[in-house]
Amino acid sequence: MRDHVFLLVLLCLFCSVLLAEVDERLPNRCEVCKYLTVELQSALEKSSQSKEVLELGQVLDSGVRKRKIKYNTSETRLAEALDNICQGILEYSVHAERPGSLRYAKGTSETMATLKNLVQKGVKVELGIPYELWDEPSVEVSDMKKQCEAILEEYEEVVESWYLHHQDQRLESFLCEKHVLQSTELECLREEWKGDTGKKRASEGRSEKKGRKKTTEEERREEKSGGGAAGHDAGEL
């Protein structure tokens, strides 16, 4: 019982610290631009294989339109990809256990998953909001969506220019590095998710331990085998 009370106190303190830091950890311009490009690239990739052909211009007397264009190179495709693109930001969660811009990712964070698991086990966890609202977008994520919309409105022509003339360059580089951000604001663009290093180290440790155990067992078998062979030779002699 004491252990449960102590654990609850620690959790309450931990959650209080997280909630207190929300206002101080709002996403910066680099993080917003980074995930704006991630969402736009994802939306464009979904329609990249389309073979649809659009008919543009006025219909002639013959019933044939003046011009035909492939959908996957049309401005219509870009317009549809941009439609509500920042809405996708609301699917992100704050993964407080990760550093820098990597704390933003879709899916439930390890911290929240742990807290939910405790609730299911009967531990009372107070976050200051009803349990039903735990999965709602946080203040941080909502702010990212708002900033995303502002950047998109300001740099929509730049995005169109990239789409029509510069797709040989990465969108993140063309939009964020060359237009939106200052040279001192690029740090988050270098951050890449390489998985949970703690779990990797634990897994590698277990593999190494198994390897050592296997080697020891093999050595013992060889010793037994070698000892038997030696005894047999001595008997023959």
N, C-alpha and C positions, 0 to 999 in steps of 0.2 A: 504493500500500500504506500509506504514511504517513497519507494522508487517511482511509483506512478505520479505522486504529488511533485516530487523533485523534477521529473521529466516534464510535467505540465508547466511548471514555473519556467524552466529553461525555454520551452517552446513559446510561451507567451512573451518572454523577453526578446527572443529571436524574431518573432513576428512583429513585435512593436518596433524593433529597429528597422526592419524592412519597410514597414509602412511609413516610418518617419523619414526614410531616405528617398521616398518616391519623388517628392518635389525637387530634390537636389540631383536626381539622376535622369531628368528628362532627356530624350534623345537629342544629340547634336546634329548639325546640318549634314555632316559626313555620313552619319548612320542613316539618316532619312533618305539621302540621295542613293546610297548603296542599296537599300531595300526597295526603293522605287524602281531601280533598274532591274533588280532581281525579279520583281513582279511583272514588269513589262516584258522582259525577255521570256519569261514563262508563258505569258499570254500569247506572245507571237509564235512561240514554238508549237503551241497547240494547233495553230492554223497553217503551219509552214508547209504541210503536205497536201493542202487543198488543191484540187485540179479545176476548181470552178472558174468559169470565164464570165466576166461582167460585160454588159453592153452599155456603153456610155454615149451621150449625145442625143440629139433629136432623131426621131424615127422618120426616115425618108418615105417618099411616096411608095416605094417598093416594099415598105415594111421592114427594111433592114436599117439598123442603127449605124451611125457614122463610124463608131470605133469600138473595138473589143479589147479588153485587157485582162490579163490573168489576175485572179483575186489575190494570190500570195505576193504580188508586187504592187498592189493597188493601195491608194490612200484610204480606201474603205476599210481594209484590213487593219491598218494602224488606228483608225478612228474607233473601230470596234474593240481593239485591244486596250485603248486608253479609257474607254467608257467604264467608269467606276473602278479604275485600276487601283486607286488608293483604298478602296473598300477592302481589298484583300489584306491590307496591313492589319486589319482588326482580327485576323485569324492568328496573329503572332501572340506569343506569350513572353513574359520576362523570365529568363532562366538565370536567376541571381547567382547560381553557382559557376557561371561562365564569365570570362573576362571581356571587357570592352564591348564592341558591337556584336560579339558572338552571343551576348545574353538575349538577343532577339532571335527567336526561332518559332516555327509552328509546332504545335503539340504541347502537351503538359510538361512543365518543368519538373526536375527531380525533387525540388523542394515542395512543390504543390502535391506531387504524387505521394510523397512521404506523409504530408499532413492529412491527405484524404485517407491514406491507409490507416493512420492512427484513429481517425474518426470512425472508420468501419470497425475498428477493434474496441470501440467504446470509450476512447479517450476524448475528453472535452477540449476542443481547440478553438480559441477565440481570435478572430482576425479583425474584429470590428465591423464585419459585414455578414449578412446571412449566408449560410452555406450554399444556398441556391444561386448566389451571385459570384461565387468563387471563380467560375469560368468566364465571367463577363470581361471584356477588354479593360485592362488596367488604365490608370491615368496616363501612364507612360506611353502605352500603345495608342491610346486615343490621341495623345499629343502628336505622335509620329504620323498618324493619318492626316491630322490637320496640317502639319508641315509639308507632308507629301503633296497635298492639294495645292498649297501655296507655291511650291517649287514647280509643279507641273504647269500651273497657270502662267508663271513667269517665264518658263523656258520651253513652252510648247513648240515654238518655231524651231528651237534647237533640236528637239526630238524629231520633228518632221524632217529637218535637214539630214540628220543621221540616217533616218529610215530610207530616204530617197537617194542619198548620195554617198553615205559613209559607212555602210554596213560592213565594210572590210575592217573597221575598227570596233573594238569592244564598246558597247553602249556605256558601261561604267566609266571607261576612260574618256570617251568623247564628251559625255554629258557632265559627269562629276568633276573629273580632273581638269578639263579644258574650259569649262564654263561656269559651273555652280560654285566650286570650292576654291579657296585660296591655297597657295602652296603649303601653308602651315596647317591645313585642315585635312590632309589626305591620309592620316595614319590609319584610320579604320578600314580603308580600302585594302590594306596589306594583311589584314587579319583574316585567316581562313580556319574553318572548323576542321580539326583533325581527330575528332572523336574524344571520348573521355579518357584523358591520359592516365588518370588514377586507376580506372578499370583495366586499361591496357597493361599498366605496370603490374597490377595484381595478377592478371592473366598470364603475363610473361613469367612472373615469379612462380606460379603454379606449374607452368610448363617446364621451367628450369628444374624445379623440385622433383617433378615426375621423371625428368631425364636423368637426374642424379640417382634416383631410386632404382631406375631401370638399369643403369650402369653398374650399381652396386650388386644387384641381383645377378646380373650376367657374370660379374667377376666371381661371385660365390659359386655359381654353377661351374665356371671354368676351373676354379680351384678344386671343387669336388671331383670333376672329371679328370683333372690332371693328377690328383692324389690317387684316384683309382687306378689309373694307367700305370703310375709309378709302382704301386703295390703289386700289380699283376706282373710287371717285368721282374720285380725282385723275386716273386715266387717262382717264376720260370727259371731264374738263374739258380 
